[in-house]
Amino acid sequence: YVQGVDGATVSNNTIGNIANTLDAANESGIWFATGTVNSTISGNTITAMSGTAGGPRGIAISSGVAASNLMVSGNTITNISTTSSGNAVGIYFFSTSAGCTISNNMISNIKNSNSGGWMATALYLGSTAVVSANCTVVNNAIWDVASYGYSGYNWNGLGMLVYSGFGYNIYHNTVYMNTDQTSATGIPAALFVYSSVTNAGAIDLRDNIFSTSQTVGTDRYAIYCQSANTVFSNIDYNDYYTTGPNLGYIGSNRATLTDIQAGFGGNVNSQSLNPNFVGSDLHPTNVALMDKGFYLASVPTDITGAGRTNPPDMGAYQFSANPAVVTNAASAITTTSATLNGTINANNSTVTSLYEYGLTIAYGSSIGGLPFTITGNSVTPFSGAISGLTPCTLYHFRAKGISGGVTVYGSDLTFTSASVTPILSTTAATSVTAGAATLNGTVNANTLSTTVTFDYGLTVAYGITVPGVPSPVTGISPTAVTAAISGLLPGTTYHYRVNGTNACGITNGNDMTFTTLALAPTVVTTAATSITVSSATLNGTVTANGANTTVTFEYGLTVSY
């Protein structure tokens, strides 16, 4: 019991085995009473509550505050029973309370066995506030609700009761009346709107399943409304199903969906299909109900937290297949662009196609696919053209589809952008001497910054690398480059080539050769020998300095020889 508290949290408790046999006092598992605001009831299990003198309530909300900001979410409420003239209630929202979200609760086995015919209801909405109740009821699963049965319309098992107030948003709930009442004249209903609800637009009713498989009772209504149809601001995309003779009631019995549409108005997209629940599992198995809802951005997930597609399934559970997304190999790969490819089977949803790409599996960039919106139930190819890539770089990418609150990814694939190769030409060496030369070439960087070097050596294995000037080279025009080398052997043939290195790797130019100049021989004239009156031997020394040298002597009567 919480009263007058701002910011209370009651969560993850198990509350039960409570039996009131003495008086008609308010028996509640959890009660947020007068003045309680900004508070939460979540994740609790409330079970085995009974009363013989009064009606037990699993959770009661009566803060009496116009903007109470209360959350009742993710609770399991079951086995709430009475034999009294009080009402057995799963969740009771009443008093002048306003501002509450009731979501993702599972409420079952709510029973009143009093033979006088009194009520059992899983969810009782009865705000008496003069302002909007501002109460959103979403993603709740309700089943196994029954009273003894009574010919008076509201004294029966009612899955959900809107008793008073206005400002109710009732979305994506599943109510399944699957337990027979005792009285053959009883009139149970999955949803009951009481006559005290009179404000125009009091109820927004969409994406719900109201179904009954009961076999006992004069009528077993999917929906029963004692008010005028003007109390509905929206009433559409609901599934109404009954095993009884009349599907609903407003002003008079409404036997068919066409009659529901005529009496309630709206319901243009509503259905009257048996969900084919299996036991107490409220996942429909009727494939005809798949994707028949209206996507509400405020309800992106179902009772389990699973994402809802666009269009979604009606009811608390998203049960149809998600879109199927496949990533295929990239194509049209260039140095700076590529086309990403994939397929999507929308599985009757509306899917937005995208690709994610980047240098790692964190991606970081995305682009819309073409076509951008995919519908239907066949495999649809879609592509994404990306640009601004870095040449010779490995990229990760994956296909992606978004439908409502569901995001589906294809597998991760990779591609490498094409390489940029510089255009190189080795040209003739210049300034060749016996021990030095200037190596020459041209480099077209072909858009990618290119570092220039020259290789040279005695064979095509080269062995020596020197930097070129200028370096690096950029742009798309041929640039003359040089390298001055020294320490060469005279009279020797050298191989050389120009190289260009960029982010994609190294490219080699063509091989060329040059031969260094030889050194002059070293010559010394020495004294003549064997001199006679008519002959002599001329002498000297010659050092060839590494080159073949032809030796001669000059002689004569003067230095003109």
C-alpha positions in Angstrom: 0.0 0.0 0.0 1.5 3.3 -1.1 -0.1 6.6 -0.4 1.1 10.2 -1.0 4.5 9.2 -2.3 6.4 10.8 -5.2 8.7 8.4 -6.9 7.8 5.0 -5.5 8.9 1.8 -7.2 7.4 -1.6 -6.5 9.0 -4.2 -8.6 10.0 -7.9 -8.9 7.9 -9.1 -5.9 5.9 -12.2 -5.6 2.6 -11.4 -3.7 0.0 -14.0 -3.0 -1.8 -16.6 -0.9 -4.1 -13.8 0.4 -7.6 -14.9 1.4 -10.2 -12.5 2.9 -13.0 -14.5 4.6 -14.0 -11.9 7.3 -15.1 -8.7 5.7 -15.6 -6.8 2.5 -12.5 -4.6 2.9 -10.4 -3.6 -0.1 -8.2 -6.6 -0.7 -5.3 -5.6 -3.1 -2.0 -7.1 -4.0 -0.5 -3.7 -4.7 -2.4 -0.4 -4.2 -1.2 3.1 -5.3 -3.6 5.2 -3.3 -4.3 9.0 -2.9 -1.5 11.3 -3.8 0.9 8.8 -5.3 2.7 10.2 -8.3 5.6 9.5 -10.6 5.7 5.9 -9.5 6.0 2.4 -11.0 4.6 -1.1 -10.5 6.6 -3.5 -12.6 7.7 -7.1 -12.9 5.6 -8.4 -10.0 3.8 -11.7 -9.8 0.5 -11.4 -8.0 -1.3 -14.7 -7.5 -3.7 -16.7 -5.4 -5.9 -13.9 -4.0 -9.4 -14.8 -2.9 -12.3 -13.3 -1.0 -15.6 -14.6 0.3 -16.9 -11.2 1.5 -15.4 -8.9 -1.0 -13.7 -8.7 -4.4 -9.9 -8.9 -4.5 -7.9 -6.7 -6.8 -4.5 -7.6 -8.1 -3.4 -4.0 -8.6 -5.4 -0.9 -7.7 -4.6 2.6 -8.8 -6.5 5.5 -7.2 -4.0 8.4 -6.9 -6.7 11.0 -7.5 -4.1 13.2 -9.2 -4.7 14.7 -12.6 -1.1 14.1 -13.8 -0.1 11.2 -11.7 2.5 9.8 -14.2 2.1 6.2 -13.1 3.4 3.1 -14.8 2.0 -0.4 -14.4 4.1 -2.7 -16.6 5.3 -6.2 -17.0 3.3 -7.7 -14.1 1.8 -11.2 -14.0 -1.6 -11.3 -12.3 -3.4 -14.6 -12.0 -5.7 -16.6 -9.9 -7.8 -13.7 -8.5 -11.2 -15.0 -7.3 -14.2 -14.3 -5.2 -17.5 -16.0 -4.2 -18.9 -12.6 -3.1 -21.0 -9.9 -4.7 -17.8 -7.9 -5.0 -15.9 -7.7 -8.3 -12.8 -9.8 -8.9 -10.4 -7.5 -10.8 -6.9 -7.9 -12.2 -6.0 -4.2 -12.6 -8.3 -1.5 -11.3 -7.8 2.1 -12.4 -10.3 4.4 -10.6 -11.1 7.5 -8.5 -10.1 10.9 -10.1 -6.9 9.4 -11.3 -5.3 10.5 -14.6 -2.0 9.9 -16.2 -1.2 6.2 -16.3 0.3 3.6 -18.6 -0.8 0.0 -18.3 1.4 -2.1 -20.5 2.9 -5.5 -21.1 0.9 -7.2 -18.3 -0.3 -10.8 -18.3 -3.7 -11.2 -16.6 -5.5 -14.5 -16.3 -7.7 -16.7 -14.2 -9.9 -13.9 -12.9 -13.1 -15.5 -11.5 -16.3 -14.7 -9.6 -18.3 -17.8 -8.9 -21.2 -16.0 -6.9 -24.4 -17.6 -8.3 -26.1 -14.2 -7.9 -24.2 -13.1 -11.0 -21.4 -10.6 -10.3 -18.5 -9.4 -12.2 -15.0 -10.5 -12.9 -12.8 -8.4 -15.1 -9.1 -8.4 -15.9 -8.8 -4.7 -16.5 -11.2 -2.1 -15.1 -10.9 1.5 -16.4 -13.0 3.7 -14.2 -11.5 7.2 -13.9 -13.9 9.8 -12.6 -11.5 12.7 -13.3 -13.0 15.8 -14.9 -10.0 16.0 -17.1 -8.7 13.4 -19.6 -7.7 10.1 -17.9 -4.7 10.1 -20.2 -4.5 6.4 -19.8 -2.7 4.3 -22.3 -3.4 0.6 -22.2 -1.0 -1.3 -24.5 0.4 -4.8 -25.1 -1.6 -6.5 -22.4 -2.5 -10.2 -22.7 -5.8 -11.3 -21.0 -7.4 -14.7 -20.9 -9.4 -17.1 -18.7 -11.9 -14.5 -17.3 -15.3 -15.6 -16.1 -18.1 -15.1 -13.6 -21.0 -17.3 -12.8 -23.0 -15.4 -15.4 -26.0 -13.1 -15.4 -28.5 -11.9 -17.9 -27.7 -8.3 -16.9 -25.1 -7.2 -19.3 -22.3 -5.9 -17.1 -22.5 -8.6 -14.4 -20.5 -11.1 -16.2 -16.9 -12.0 -17.0 -15.5 -9.1 -18.9 -12.0 -9.1 -20.3 -11.7 -5.4 -20.3 -14.2 -2.9 -18.9 -14.2 0.9 -19.7 -16.6 2.0 -17.0 -16.2 5.8 -16.9 -14.0 8.7 -17.9 -12.3 9.6 -21.2 -8.9 9.8 -22.7 -8.2 6.1 -23.1 -5.8 4.9 -25.7 -6.3 1.1 -26.0 -3.7 -0.4 -28.4 -2.4 -3.9 -29.2 -4.1 -5.8 -26.5 -5.2 -9.4 -26.7 -8.3 -10.5 -24.9 -9.3 -14.1 -25.1 -12.4 -15.3 -23.3 -11.8 -19.0 -23.3 -13.5 -20.1 -20.1 -17.3 -20.9 -20.0 -19.5 -19.3 -17.4 -22.0 -21.5 -15.5 -25.2 -19.6 -16.3 -26.7 -20.3 -19.7 -28.2 -16.8 -19.7 -24.9 -15.0 -19.0 -23.6 -12.4 -21.5 -19.8 -12.2 -21.2 -17.7 -9.8 -23.4 -14.1 -9.4 -24.3 -14.5 -5.6 -24.2 -17.3 -3.8 -22.5 -18.0 -0.1 -22.6 -20.4 1.1 -20.0 -23.1 3.7 -20.5 -21.4 6.2 -18.2 -18.8 6.7 -20.9 -20.3 9.6 -22.8 -17.5 12.1 -23.9 -17.0 12.3 -27.6 -13.7 10.7 -28.6 -13.3 9.1 -25.1 -11.6 5.9 -26.5 -9.0 5.3 -29.2 -9.3 1.6 -30.0 -6.9 0.1 -32.5 -4.8 -3.0 -33.1 -6.5 -5.2 -30.6 -7.7 -8.8 -30.7 -11.0 -9.4 -28.9 -11.9 -13.1 -29.2 -14.1 -15.5 -27.4 -14.3 -19.3 -27.7 -16.9 -19.7 -25.0 -19.8 -22.0 -25.7 -22.1 -21.2 -22.8 -24.2 -18.1 -22.6 -27.0 -16.3 -24.5 -24.4 -14.2 -26.3 -20.6 -14.2 -26.0 -19.6 -10.8 -27.4 -16.2 -9.7 -28.7 -17.3 -6.1 -28.1 -20.3 -4.7 -26.2 -20.9 -0.9 -26.0 -23.8 0.7 -24.1 -22.7 4.2 -25.3 -23.1 6.0 -28.6 -20.4 5.3 -31.2 -19.2 8.9 -30.9 -17.2 7.8 -27.8 -14.7 6.4 -30.2 -12.1 8.8 -31.6 -10.7 5.9 -33.6 -12.0 2.4 -33.9 -10.2 0.3 -36.5 -7.7 -2.4 -37.2 -9.2 -4.7 -34.5 -10.0 -8.4 -34.8 -13.4 -9.4 -33.4 -14.2 -13.0 -33.1 -16.9 -15.0 -31.3 -18.4 -18.4 -31.3 -21.7 -16.9 -30.3 -24.5 -15.7 -32.6 -23.6 -12.0 -32.3 -20.2 -10.5 -32.8 -21.0 -7.3 -30.9 -23.5 -4.9 -29.5 -24.2 -1.2 -29.9 -27.8 -0.2 -29.8 -28.6 -3.7 -30.9 -26.9 -6.9 -31.7 -24.4 -6.9 -34.4 -24.0 -10.3 -35.9 -21.3 -9.7 -38.5 -18.3 -7.5 -39.1 -20.4 -5.5 -41.6 -22.9 -5.0 -38.8 -20.1 -3.9 -36.5 -19.0 -1.3 -39.1 -22.5 0.0 -39.5 -23.1 0.3 -35.8 -19.7 1.4 -34.4 -18.5 3.2 -37.5 -14.9 3.0 -38.5 -13.5 -0.5 -38.5 -12.9 -0.3 -42.2 -9.7 -2.4 -41.7 -10.9 -4.5 -38.9 -11.2 -8.3 -39.2 -13.4 -11.0 -37.9 -11.1 -14.0 -38.0 -10.5 -16.7 -35.5 -7.0 -16.2 -34.1 -6.7 -19.9 -33.5 -4.9 -19.6 -30.2 -3.4 -22.9 -28.9 -4.4 -23.3 -25.3 -3.5 -20.3 -23.3 -0.7 -19.3 -25.8 -2.0 -16.0 -27.2 0.2 -16.0 -30.3 -2.3 -16.3 -33.2 -1.7 -19.2 -35.6 -4.1 -17.9 -38.3 -1.8 -16.6 -41.0 -4.7 -14.5 -42.4 -4.2 -12.2 -39.4 -0.6 -11.5 -40.2 0.4 -7.8 -40.8 -3.2 -6.6 -40.5 -2.6 -3.8 -37.9 -1.8 -0.2 -38.2 1.7 0.9 -37.2 1.8 3.2 -34.2 5.2 4.8 -33.6 4.4 4.9 -29.9 4.2 1.1 -29.9 7.4 -0.1 -31.6 7.6 -3.4 -29.7 5.2 -6.1 -28.5 4.6 -7.6 -25.1 7.8 -9.5 -25.2 9.9 -6.6 -26.4 10.1 -7.9 -30.0 10.0 -5.2 -32.6 6.8 -4.6 -34.6 6.8 -4.4 -38.3 5.0 -1.9 -40.4 2.2 -2.9 -40.8 2.2 -4.8 -37.5 0.2 -7.7 -36.2 -2.9 -7.0 -34.2 -2.9 -7.9 -30.5 -0.2 -8.1 -27.9 2.1 -10.4 -29.8 4.0 -9.8 -33.0 3.8 -13.2 -34.5 4.3 -12.9 -38.3 7.7 -13.3 -39.9 10.1 -10.4 -40.0 11.5 -9.2 -43.3 14.3 -11.3 -44.7 17.5 -9.3 -45.6 20.4 -10.7 -47.6 23.7 -9.0 -48.4 25.2 -9.8 -51.8 28.6 -9.1 -53.3 29.4 -5.5 -54.3 29.8 -4.6 -58.0 31.0 -1.8 -60.3 34.0 -1.3 -57.9 36.2 1.6 -58.9 38.9 3.5 -57.1 36.4 5.8 -55.4 33.0 4.2 -55.8 31.1 0.9 -55.7 27.6 -0.5 -55.9 26.3 -2.4 -52.9 23.8 -5.2 -53.5 21.3 -7.2 -51.5 17.8 -8.5 -51.4 14.8 -8.0 -49.1 11.7 -10.1 -48.8 9.3 -7.7 -47.0 7.0 -10.6 -45.9 4.0 -8.3 -46.4 5.5 -5.4 -44.4 6.7 -2.0 -45.6 10.4 -2.0 -45.4 12.9 0.9 -45.7 16.1 -0.4 -47.4 19.5 0.8 -46.5 23.2 -0.1 -46.5 25.8 0.4 -43.8 29.5 0.6 -44.8 32.8 1.6 -43.4 36.4 0.5 -42.7 35.3 -1.9 -39.8 32.3 -3.8 -38.7 31.3 -0.7 -36.8 30.5 0.8 -40.3 29.9 4.4 -39.6 28.2 5.4 -42.9 24.9 4.5 -44.4 23.0 5.1 -47.6 19.4 4.5 -48.7 18.8 1.6 -51.0 17.1 1.7 -54.4 14.2 1.0 -54.3 14.0 2.8 -51.0 10.7 1.3 -49.9 10.0 -2.4 -50.5 6.7 -4.2 -50.0 5.1 -7.5 -50.9 6.2 -11.1 -50.1 8.8 -11.8 -52.8 12.6 -11.4 -52.9 13.3 -7.9 -54.2 16.8 -6.9 -55.2 18.0 -3.4 -54.1 21.2 -1.6 -54.5 23.1 1.4 -53.1 25.7 3.4 -55.0 28.4 4.8 -52.8 31.2 7.2 -53.6 34.1 9.1 -52.0 36.0 6.0 -51.2 39.7 5.7 -50.7 41.5 3.7 -53.4 42.8 0.2 -52.6 41.0 0.1 -49.3 39.1 -2.8 -47.7 35.5 -1.8 -46.8 32.9 -3.7 -44.8 29.2 -3.4 -45.7 25.8 -5.0 -44.9 22.2 -4.7 -46.1 19.7 -3.4 -43.7 15.9 -3.2 -43.6 13.7 -1.2 -41.2 10.0 -1.9 -40.8 8.3 -0.1 -37.9 10.1 -1.1 -34.8 12.0 -4.0 -36.5 15.5 -3.7 -37.9 16.9 -6.7 -39.8 20.5 -6.9 -41.0 22.1 -9.0 -43.7 25.5 -10.6 -43.2 28.7 -8.6 -43.3 30.7 -8.7 -46.6 33.8 -6.9 -47.8 35.2 -5.4 -51.0 38.4 -3.6 -51.8 38.3 -0.4 -53.9 40.3 -0.5 -57.1 44.0 0.5 -57.1 45.4 3.7 -58.6 48.6 3.0 -60.5 51.1 5.9 -61.3 52.2 6.1 -64.9 56.0 5.9 -65.0 58.6 6.3 -67.7 62.4 5.9 -67.3 64.3 8.2 -69.6 67.9 8.5 -70.7 70.5 9.3 -68.1 72.4 12.6 -68.4 75.5 14.2 -67.1 77.3 10.9 -67.2 81.0 11.0 -66.1 83.4 8.4 -65.1 82.0 8.3 -61.6 78.6 10.1 -61.6 75.4 10.4 -63.6 71.9 11.9 -63.4 69.0 9.4 -63.6 65.8 10.7 -65.3 62.2 9.8 -65.6 58.6 11.0 -65.6 55.9 10.3 -63.1 52.1 10.8 -63.6 50.7 10.3 -60.0 47.2 9.6 -61.5 45.5 11.5 -58.6 47.2 9.7 -55.7 50.2 11.1 -54.0 53.3 9.2 -55.2 56.7 8.9 -53.6 59.5 8.7 -56.2 62.7 6.6 -56.1 65.2 5.2 -58.5 66.8 1.8 -58.5 70.3 1.3 -60.1 73.0 -1.3 -60.1 75.2 -3.5 -62.3 72.3 -5.9 -63.2 68.5 -5.9 -63.4 68.6 -6.9 -59.7 69.8 -3.3 -59.1 70.6 -3.3 -55.4 70.7 0.4 -54.7 67.7 2.7 -54.2 67.9 6.5 -54.0 65.1 9.1 -53.6 63.9 11.0 -56.6 63.4 14.8 -56.9 60.7 16.1 -56.7 58.9 13.6 -54.3 56.1 13.1 -53.6 54.4 13.8 -56.9 50.7 14.6 -57.2 48.2 15.5 -59.9 47.4 13.9 -63.2 50.2 15.2 -65.5 53.6 13.8 -66.2 56.3 15.3 -63.9 60.0 15.1 -64.7 61.9 13.5 -61.8 65.7 13.0 -61.3 68.3 11.5 -59.0 71.9 12.5 -59.0 74.2 9.5 -58.2 77.9 9.3 -57.7 80.6 6.8 -56.6 80.3 4.9 -59.9 82.9 2.8 -61.5 84.4 4.3 -64.6 83.7 2.6 -67.9 80.9 0.5 -66.4 77.4 -0.2 -67.6 74.7 0.4 -65.1 71.0 -0.6 -65.1 68.4 1.8 -63.7 64.7 2.5 -63.4 62.2 4.9 -61.8 59.7 3.8 -59.2 56.5 5.2 -57.8 55.0 4.2 -54.4 51.4 5.3 -53.3 48.8 4.0 -50.9 48.1 1.1 -53.2 51.8 -0.1 -53.4 54.8 0.3 -55.6 55.0 0.5 -59.4 58.3 0.1 -61.4 59.2 1.9 -64.5 61.0 0.4 -67.5 64.7 -0.6 -67.3 67.4 1.4 -69.0 71.2 1.5 -69.0 74.1 3.9 -69.2 77.9 3.5 -69.2 80.2 5.7 -67.2 83.2 7.3 -68.9 86.6 5.6 -68.7 89.6 7.4 -67.0 92.6 8.5 -69.1 95.6 6.2 -68.8 98.6 7.3 -66.7 101.7 7.6 -68.9 105.4 8.2 -67.9 108.2 8.5 -70.5 111.4 7.1 -69.3 115.0 7.3 -70.6 115.8 5.6 -74.0 118.2 2.7 -74.0 120.2 0.7 -76.5 121.2 3.8 -78.3 123.4 3.4 -81.4 124.3 5.7 -84.3 121.2 4.7 -86.0 118.8 3.1 -83.5 117.5 3.4 -79.9 114.9 1.8 -77.7 112.2 4.2 -76.4 110.8 3.4 -72.9 108.0 4.4 -70.7 105.2 3.1 -68.4 101.4 3.1 -69.0 98.7 2.6 -66.4 95.5 1.7 -68.3 93.2 2.8 -65.4 90.7 0.0 -66.2 90.3 0.6 -69.9 91.9 -1.1 -72.9 94.7 1.2 -73.9 96.6 1.4 -77.2 100.3 2.4 -76.6 102.3 4.5 -79.1 105.5 6.6 -79.0 106.1 9.9 -80.8 109.6 11.0 -81.7 111.4 13.6 -83.9 114.0 16.3 -84.0 111.8 18.8 -82.0 108.9 18.7 -79.6 106.8 18.8 -82.6 108.1 15.2 -83.1 
